[in-house]
Amino acid sequence: MPRDPETVRRHAHSGHPLLRREAAVDHALPPELVELLAVDDDLGVRVLLAQNHPHAPAPLLLRSFLEYTGRERAHLITRPNFPTAGLAAFADHEDPEVRALAAGDPGTEPATVERLTRDPDPAVRAALARHPNLPRSRLVELLDDDELGHAAAANPALDSEIIRRLVRNGFRLVGRDQSR
């Protein structure tokens, strides 16, 4: 049942964070209220808006991901407006989920991508094994790695020759020539 727009507006402007949170989950929230709630002082308001509004702005999505560590955190990076440019800046962050954001940045430098395939966290290693900027020599090496082989096989930078060799050899690069 559609919510009364005037009630939603009052809740969005309320001094009580629970009422603002209620407004933040409204999918039909008008742009001016999205803008207002995106900079709310209450983390709960911002996260609920980021999780629920179809047009949650990119800065809100990134801020929410960085500040919120609860349930559904990972869902934030699947939102259509989640930013990609500049995520390489988080490659050295203490939180492995934040470090893994570098995998979503098409501008992450090859040396950083390669370094993160050796990260202490397995999810970071796997995420970066799929990055198209992974240097070819490291990509080929990872294809035979028990842990990261599947992730490396999903790398969009794999050329058709390597893919054919993988299929022919049961998904192992038997007798590979890394110089090719």
VMD Tcl script that draws the C-alpha trace (Angstrom):
set ca {
  {0.00 0.00 0.00}
  {1.48 3.38 -0.99}
  {2.52 5.56 1.88}
  {1.11 9.03 2.32}
  {3.68 11.44 0.80}
  {3.02 14.08 3.46}
  {3.65 11.59 6.27}
  {6.88 10.46 4.59}
  {7.96 14.11 4.22}
  {7.25 14.83 7.92}
  {9.17 11.73 8.95}
  {12.14 12.68 6.75}
  {12.30 16.08 8.46}
  {11.68 14.71 11.96}
  {14.15 15.21 14.78}
  {13.67 11.56 15.71}
  {16.05 9.17 13.89}
  {13.59 6.26 13.97}
  {11.05 8.30 11.98}
  {13.76 9.37 9.53}
  {14.75 5.70 9.18}
  {11.15 4.86 8.38}
  {11.19 7.50 5.64}
  {14.54 6.24 4.33}
  {13.12 2.84 3.35}
  {10.50 4.37 1.05}
  {11.40 3.37 -2.53}
  {9.40 6.30 -3.91}
  {11.18 8.95 -1.83}
  {11.41 12.13 -3.93}
  {14.88 13.38 -4.94}
  {14.95 16.30 -2.49}
  {14.29 13.92 0.43}
  {16.91 11.47 -0.87}
  {19.37 14.36 -0.90}
  {18.38 15.35 2.65}
  {18.60 11.84 4.12}
  {21.82 10.99 2.26}
  {23.68 13.38 4.57}
  {21.75 12.56 7.75}
  {23.75 12.41 10.99}
  {22.36 8.95 11.76}
  {24.24 6.02 10.20}
  {21.04 3.94 10.27}
  {19.18 6.50 8.16}
  {21.97 6.65 5.59}
  {22.39 2.88 5.37}
  {18.66 2.22 5.04}
  {18.46 4.80 2.28}
  {21.49 3.25 0.54}
  {20.01 -0.23 0.81}
  {16.49 0.64 -0.29}
  {16.32 3.58 -2.65}
  {16.74 2.71 -6.34}
  {18.56 5.99 -6.99}
  {20.80 6.12 -3.93}
  {23.68 8.44 -4.86}
  {27.18 7.04 -5.35}
  {28.80 9.00 -2.48}
  {26.14 7.67 -0.09}
  {26.68 4.08 -1.22}
  {30.45 4.30 -0.76}
  {30.19 6.09 2.59}
  {27.67 3.54 3.82}
  {29.93 0.66 2.78}
  {32.90 2.20 4.54}
  {31.05 3.01 7.77}
  {28.61 0.12 8.08}
  {29.81 -3.38 8.91}
  {26.49 -5.07 9.57}
  {24.22 -7.38 7.61}
  {23.84 -6.71 3.91}
  {27.02 -4.63 3.72}
  {28.20 -6.53 0.67}
  {24.88 -5.86 -1.06}
  {25.76 -2.16 -1.23}
  {28.44 -2.76 -3.87}
  {25.84 -4.41 -6.13}
  {23.71 -1.25 -6.25}
  {23.62 0.36 -9.70}
  {25.13 3.67 -8.58}
  {27.98 2.20 -6.53}
  {31.10 4.02 -7.74}
  {34.02 2.28 -9.37}
  {36.50 5.06 -10.17}
  {38.92 5.76 -7.35}
  {38.38 2.53 -5.42}
  {42.05 1.62 -5.85}
  {42.71 4.17 -3.11}
  {41.47 1.57 -0.63}
  {44.03 -1.10 -1.64}
  {45.91 -0.72 1.65}
  {42.91 -0.40 3.96}
  {42.97 -2.48 7.16}
  {39.53 -3.99 6.45}
  {39.80 -6.76 3.82}
  {36.28 -6.06 2.51}
  {37.35 -2.48 1.85}
  {40.67 -3.58 0.26}
  {38.66 -5.80 -2.08}
  {36.93 -2.70 -3.47}
  {40.06 -2.15 -5.57}
  {38.83 -5.07 -7.70}
  {35.93 -2.91 -8.87}
  {38.10 -0.04 -10.09}
  {39.03 -0.37 -13.76}
  {41.92 2.02 -13.10}
  {43.65 -0.08 -10.45}
  {47.30 -0.25 -11.44}
  {48.59 -3.67 -12.56}
  {51.22 -3.73 -9.79}
  {48.52 -3.15 -7.18}
  {46.30 -5.84 -8.68}
  {49.20 -8.30 -8.67}
  {50.13 -7.44 -5.08}
  {46.55 -7.95 -3.90}
  {46.48 -11.45 -5.41}
  {48.93 -12.24 -2.58}
  {46.82 -10.54 0.12}
  {46.41 -12.36 3.46}
  {42.63 -12.48 2.94}
  {41.33 -15.16 0.52}
  {38.37 -13.05 -0.64}
  {40.69 -10.19 -1.58}
  {42.98 -12.57 -3.48}
  {40.05 -14.06 -5.38}
  {38.50 -10.70 -6.23}
  {41.76 -9.37 -7.65}
  {42.48 -12.57 -9.59}
  {39.47 -11.59 -11.72}
  {40.72 -8.05 -12.42}
  {41.45 -7.35 -16.09}
  {44.60 -5.36 -15.19}
  {46.25 -8.40 -13.64}
  {49.58 -8.82 -15.46}
  {49.45 -11.72 -17.90}
  {52.32 -13.63 -16.29}
  {50.57 -13.60 -12.89}
  {47.23 -14.47 -14.48}
  {48.71 -17.51 -16.20}
  {50.42 -18.52 -12.94}
  {47.12 -18.29 -11.04}
  {45.30 -20.50 -13.53}
  {47.21 -23.48 -12.07}
  {46.75 -22.34 -8.47}
  {44.44 -24.62 -6.48}
  {42.94 -21.73 -4.55}
  {42.70 -19.03 -7.21}
  {42.45 -21.00 -10.44}
  {38.67 -20.63 -10.75}
  {38.80 -16.91 -10.04}
  {41.61 -16.43 -12.56}
  {39.64 -18.42 -15.16}
  {36.88 -15.81 -14.81}
  {39.28 -12.99 -15.67}
  {37.97 -11.10 -18.72}
  {41.54 -10.52 -19.92}
  {42.04 -14.21 -20.75}
  {42.62 -14.54 -24.46}
  {40.93 -17.20 -26.56}
  {44.14 -19.24 -26.99}
  {44.54 -19.72 -23.24}
  {40.86 -20.54 -22.87}
  {41.15 -23.22 -25.60}
  {44.25 -24.69 -23.90}
  {42.42 -24.78 -20.57}
  {39.48 -26.64 -22.08}
  {41.76 -29.07 -23.97}
  {43.77 -29.85 -20.83}
  {40.95 -30.29 -18.34}
  {41.29 -26.71 -17.06}
  {45.01 -26.98 -16.34}
  {47.68 -25.26 -18.39}
  {49.75 -28.42 -18.76}
  {53.06 -27.62 -20.44}
  {52.21 -23.93 -20.59}
  {54.46 -21.47 -22.28}
  {54.27 -18.32 -20.14}
  {56.11 -16.23 -22.67}
  {53.21 -16.35 -25.15}
}
mol new
graphics top color blue
foreach p $ca { graphics top sphere $p radius 0.5 }
foreach p [lrange $ca 0 end-1] q [lrange $ca 1 end] { graphics top cylinder $p $q radius 0.2 }
display resetview
